[in-house]
Each structure stands twice: as structure tokens, then as C-alpha cells.
């Protein structure tokens, strides 16, 4: 079972929590119908993201076998056959489509299709195009948030959109920067980057995401939201410390291996919950 969990990248499902962001920040997390839709959306995105991971592993078997870490992946190591991976890929696609249709909004299906097509193009060659590769990585986070807004009928604030977009670019640049340091011979696109370029643009995104968050918090109906800014700033600083250390830069790996960061995220979520659902009523 572990080899299939690894192939599906179950631990990366944490990214799909972004589907709940509009529901949570919209103050309607306890609306049963909307919450059910968000859960269906979470399943749909988990399934489609697993399908994409399987596709990428299938296409990159030969390269992964030369990678110090990726050579242990189920397909590259031979633990799972190509036939079994293909069947699992089709099953994930089916689940994603069924769950998205169950939500009952064609826009949700179109966003899911857009996500799949972008990642398919990424796998087929765009991952080797500088800047484009990072933009596609970041777009996945943005699409998740908009998908969550569509299936719950919550309008996404323009400032929240900018927070997610710029924050995602920061994480994508950080991932490439750390890959450049440790894996420069295993990813073709890294030949086009240098640390100076990645550092400068990371710092720009770091500054902008803080500005956009502050503007978003001021726009919120509850004036107390501005007091969450210190949590957000410290959270980003903690994440940045990890990325600029020995981490491989992958957002999921950074979060799940830093207990302090997890604690800050939980504290931040509790603070938001109290402001929106307890003191905001």
C-alpha cells in the first residue's frame, strides 16, 4: 500500500486545503451544503493532482533513475508496473471528473480541466522553459483558490487573489533556487537560472505578499483582521528561513518537517477563526 501512497503523493494533498480558503475566509464554513461542495472539490483536486503526478513519473522514469532521491519512486524503482500506474491514472481522472460534476457547476469543471491541461503542457516540455515553469507551478495554487470560490459561491477578493498569486510565485522561485543549489544536473530548466536572479525575485515577492495581505486585511469587514498581520509575517519569515537553509524548497516538505511552522500556521488559523466566527458575529 505504501508504494501506491507514494505514487499518488498523498502527502501533497495538503495543497488542496486551499479549496477551503474562500469558504473559511468568507465566514460560511458552517454552511453544510457549501462545506460538502468544498469537500467534493478537495477530493476532485486530490484525484486530479495524483493523476498528474503519475503522468509525470511515467514520463520521467529514465531521468528519475539518475536522480539521488527520485530513483526510489515507485515507478523509477520498479515497485509498480507501468500497466498498474496507467490503470491508477485513469481511475484518478474518473474520480476527479465525477466529483467535479457532482458539485454541479460547469465553471468548476472548466477550472479543473485548465489545471490538468496546464500541467500536461508542463510535463510535455514547458517545465524546461524558464519563468514559464514557475508561473505554471504558481497557477496551480491560484486555480485551487478560484475553484474553491466557484463551488461555494464565494467571491474572491482581489487582494486575496494577489496574496495567493505572489505567495505562490515566491514558493516556486524558492523551490527552483534550492534545486539549483543541490540538483543542477537533474533538471534542464535550472541551466537557465542563477541564484542572484532567483534571490532578487524571491525578495520582491516576499515584500509584495506582505503588502497585499495588509491591504486585504484592511478590506475585510472585521477591522480586527489587521491584527493577524504579525502572524502572517512571522509565518513567512519562518518559511523563508527553511527555504534559505538546507531544505529542497518543496512547500509541502518545508511545512511537514517544521513543527514550529506548523504551530504558527495553527495559531494563525485559530486567530482568524476567532475573529470571523466568534468575535465577528
Buried (B, 14 or more C-beta within 10 A) or exposed (E): EEBBEBBBBEEBBEBBBBBBBBBBBBBBBEBEEBBBBBBBBBBBBBBBBBBBBBBBBBEBBEBBBEBEEBEEBBBBBEBBEEEBBEEBBEBBBEBBBEBBBBBEBEEBBEBBBBBBEBBBBBBEEBBBBEBBBBBBBBBBBBBBBBBBBBBBBBEBBEBBBBBBBBBBBBBBBBBBBBBBBEBEEBBEBBEEBEEEBBBEBBEBBBEBBBEBBBBBBEEBEBEBBBEBBEBBBBBBEBBBBBBBEEBBBBBEBBBBEBEEBEEBBEEBEEBBBEBBBEEBE
